[in-house]
Amino acid sequence: MFDDVAPKYDVVNDVLSMGQTRRWRKIVVDAMEVSKGHRVLDLAAGTGTSSEPYADAGIDVIACDFSLGMLKVGKRRRPDINFVAGDATNLPFADNTFDASTISFGLRNVNEPRKALAEMLRVTKPGGRLVIAEFSQPVVPLWRTMYTEYLMRALPAIAVKVASNPDAYVYLAESIRAWPDQDHLAAWLQESGWESVTYRNLTGGIVAVHRASKPVDTAPDSAAAAIAAHKGPVAKLRRNIVR
Ligand SMILES: C[S@@+](CC[C@H](N)C(=O)[O-])C[C@H]1O[C@@H](n2cnc3c(N)ncnc32)[C@H](O)[C@@H]1O
């Protein structure tokens, strides 16, 4: 599905969110609190729009996704970003690789989201941060009703006019409605081993940004063991780099 929507993905996003995505993305980047010298994983990065601010700031960002269609559009647009093909539930990275990990509007699309949370924990360094941006539940009932009307009626109608694959946007609306609310996702994070879990509602809860940290006192760095077990995740990573 994402291979199909890739060519117009970013334009359609801007239209359907009425330009809100730019503001949401800035808040996510600020929440990451990363700077030059840090290595960042942007998981389910798609065309790399969510990775761009890190690359622009000179931060070493890996944009990982399993849709080659999305990755190719991204690589064409931003050849300077490292795009890596990988499945969120079985990441091609060694333990404790990244100073911080993030996933924007992607966790909801992963078949086994809790497995992805565990994988992000594994590849993030002890003490490292996780930031998730995902559609969520508006908190005020009237706003929730208006938003649900927009999602189920207006959004698919607009998508027919602007998108190459309107069915994908029916899926978008349905997947947002089926997705757990803010507290539920926070509980998943805690159960996956993340600590200091907090969240912030954006646009009245249409989007929530969850933040968490990897505990410092986890098992000692097991990167060497992972290399031995998998004949070297670095070699595996090289195979997946999108050129
Ligand atoms: C809505 S896009 C988000 C792209 C980008 N993060 C953004 O903010 O624009 C969701 C992405 O999740 C990716 N995705 C879904 N399941 C995945 C998985 N198991 N592993 C890696 N990527 C996945 C899709 O291929 C798609 O590119």
The ligand as a Gaussian input file, in Angstrom:
#p B3LYP/6-31G(d) Opt

LIG

0 1
 C        2.426000       7.006000       7.410000
 S        4.026000       6.531000       6.939000
 C        5.039000       7.571000       7.937000
 C        6.281000       8.026000       7.250000
 C        7.106000       9.090000       7.970000
 N        7.557000       8.657000       9.276000
 C        6.360000      10.393000       8.098000
 O        6.262000      10.914000       9.218000
 O        5.926000      10.910000       7.078000
 C        4.133000       4.957000       7.720000
 C        5.324000       4.120000       7.269000
 O        5.377000       2.957000       8.088000
 C        6.037000       1.973000       7.306000
 N        5.896000       0.665000       7.950000
 C        4.763000      -0.010000       8.261000
 N        5.066000      -1.175000       8.833000
 C        6.427000      -1.249000       8.895000
 C        7.339000      -2.224000       9.388000
 N        6.924000      -3.373000       9.927000
 N        8.648000      -1.961000       9.296000
 C        9.104000      -0.814000       8.747000
 N        8.289000       0.138000       8.264000
 C        6.965000      -0.075000       8.340000
 C        5.341000       2.099000       5.960000
 O        6.066000       1.491000       4.935000
 C        5.235000       3.630000       5.830000
 O        6.289000       4.155000       5.069000

